[in-house]
């Protein structure tokens, strides 16, 4: 499964590190981005198979990033990860494939990624 | 019949009518002013009657002339007495009037046949002097009065001026034998009759026409009161609107409690006066549910005489305020002297009392709605607070949970693997962050509830700053601190103020990427101590300098640094400082960065050294120098 590449977008470095470690232990290849604008650069460098996306971020938030991503023609699945109570609502707003609500555990995250990643 | 005769006839008929109307008034409500009014119109009616009898039935000419002179002389006398009734005159004036009336009448009756011209001149002088004085007084009273009284007083003044002018013109016309003068005199007499009629006995349709502008003005001035949330202010404004409408000295509105046992009055001094519902004349009107009029309030209610005398309330008129059978309260209007005609215009009092009831009720409903809205607003804020708090707690919790599960899995797969130091550090860091967030939340809750009583004591400000400085020094952070020129003492909750300084210094360190440490300075201005925490950090954009003190507000440039805050720190600082009667604000540091300034009420320590409890903060200047060098 090392061919599945995940982009983790969150402005909290500790969250990024934790999520990356979880994914890596499961064998995913991970890239990190601190906000939407940063994430767009990473996508251009190497298009990921799945994007894990925080919604409230400085510079370019989750909504702005998702709109720009789709406008550029990228179709990879997005998993919203947010602490907000309306995680489900926000996920549907940007037509995300799934969501995980913070605080999420190991299994919540991995299950969500596995459900949407290509090849399953 | 000529036109002049017709005018004369109409005028005479009007005056006779006025006599009958005032006679009816006197019989219904005997009072000094109604007696004097009757005297005025009685004298004129008598003149009319004498001349008619002489014309139609023939009368001894000497007798007719004598009677006419005596009766016509009586008119100015009645006017003087009316002036006294309406606006008050020196005590001797009415008596002088009586004396002159008797003198002039006697001389006229005796000497008219022999020298009519001299007598006519004397009569002209009497009319001009006394009548002129009365007419001027009426005009003056009209100018001073307000509301409906003003209109009626104006009519009376016009009537008096026209009447005097008419009599003088008729006398002058007879003297110089000028027909034109006599005709003008007749016309003026007619005008005076009409004006007197409107003033003394206005017909119903005139009253209705007059009451409309008064009511409209009252409502225009008071309708906005219905939206005032401050009940006391609304009532005070309503009272002055009522007093204006009646031209009275003042008005008082008593609001009844639901059981009708207590009447509440708004006092100028800012509190409420509560009195049993049957106290004062207003209370009687309330309990008996009827209108009460008295012209001697201190005599009528001796128990409260001093209260009436305080506001010079001699005439007191009270009417109950009811709304659909509900007893809302009582409206009391008072004046040092009865507003003229007030007894005729009781309907206006009743109408105003009704309107007052409607306004009070509307205001109460508005206030209830506003308090409901503010309760809803408070609930919304609480909701927002909880949701923001939950959001901020979830992020560190995600890290703690995730890292812990990672450790668990790694240990399960490979028990001999080396410890994940970075993961454990993350857990510890985020757990500390959780602890700080929780204690901040509790702080905010306590501060907002006002449930955190401050433990106030006098402290030397420099001691407090030094203690904070020392604590940071223990962590290897040696902050520079500049002491005040002279020791300062402030009353404070020392723990709280230290918390503020800790927070400001931690912020300053966090938002300074260069690693340069902030500096603290203490000085004094007026009666305020000024503590400044000066950093050379990333700075706060001008537009946000106020907002950073708001709850949950985080500066837009926080992502430049690793932020762990919740947006509550500065909010808590502001609550604490303001709780001490001080202020806190942010300003740019010269050359970049931010300076947070805290002011606290303080005084120089020197004079208090000898005071009680001084020992706890008493320090030597040498001590502060040493601390500054640390």
Boltz contact constraints between the chains, C-beta under 6 A:
constraints:
  - contact:
      token1: [A, 12]
      token2: [B, 395]
      max_distance: 6.0
  - contact:
      token1: [A, 14]
      token2: [B, 399]
      max_distance: 6.0
  - contact:
      token1: [A, 14]
      token2: [B, 426]
      max_distance: 6.0
  - contact:
      token1: [A, 18]
      token2: [B, 399]
      max_distance: 6.0
  - contact:
      token1: [A, 18]
      token2: [B, 402]
      max_distance: 6.0
  - contact:
      token1: [A, 18]
      token2: [B, 403]
      max_distance: 6.0
  - contact:
      token1: [A, 21]
      token2: [B, 406]
      max_distance: 6.0
  - contact:
      token1: [A, 58]
      token2: [B, 559]
      max_distance: 6.0
  - contact:
      token1: [A, 83]
      token2: [B, 391]
      max_distance: 6.0
  - contact:
      token1: [A, 83]
      token2: [B, 394]
      max_distance: 6.0
  - contact:
      token1: [A, 83]
      token2: [B, 395]
      max_distance: 6.0
  - contact:
      token1: [A, 102]
      token2: [B, 394]
      max_distance: 6.0
  - contact:
      token1: [A, 102]
      token2: [B, 398]
      max_distance: 6.0
  - contact:
      token1: [A, 103]
      token2: [B, 394]
      max_distance: 6.0
  - contact:
      token1: [A, 103]
      token2: [B, 397]
      max_distance: 6.0
  - contact:
      token1: [A, 103]
      token2: [B, 398]
      max_distance: 6.0
  - contact:
      token1: [A, 103]
      token2: [B, 401]
      max_distance: 6.0
  - contact:
      token1: [A, 105]
      token2: [B, 401]
      max_distance: 6.0
  - contact:
      token1: [A, 105]
      token2: [B, 405]
      max_distance: 6.0
  - contact:
      token1: [A, 106]
      token2: [B, 405]
      max_distance: 6.0
